[in-house]
């Protein structure tokens, strides 16, 4: 860092390795692919580490959703998600929309099951592990935006803010079996 010796020492170690905070994986053809940031990774109860941005990239291939925030906690075995459905696609392809508000549509359990089924399809197609497959989702009617503080100027989810904002909902997603 220019003129910041402390940050430079935090970033470059004694052996001159640069620590970017990125997490990568080697692809089949031998190239390095960046999949997440180390500060975003969290651990589930069986010791599995989750790279949420990588999973979000997989699940965003669903035409039913426009945004997704994946989270988990160390006392649980799977991840859960806050999903913002693709309003235009939902209104065009989901039969029970009528003249309801989008907020009302997002409360429809049939829509939730339809989206969950599509996300499970994507998990299977992408050979995700059990713990990378969502056990529950919440359909949120409001898009993540800079105005509501949920995304940055580079359109990345502000994970700490999202976790704080949705903590009660995330906890409730795990309490489906009366825990």
Secondary structure, DSSP 4 states (H G I P E B T S, - for coil): -TT-HHHHHHHB-TT--B---EEEEE-TTS-EEEEEEGGG-EE-TTS-EE-HHHHHHHHTT-TTEEEEEEE--TT-SSEEEEEEE-HHHHHHH-TT-TT--HHHHHT-HHHHHHHHHHHHHHHHHTT--GGGSEEEEEE-SSPP-TTTTSB-TTS-B-HHHHHHHHHHHHHHHHGGG--
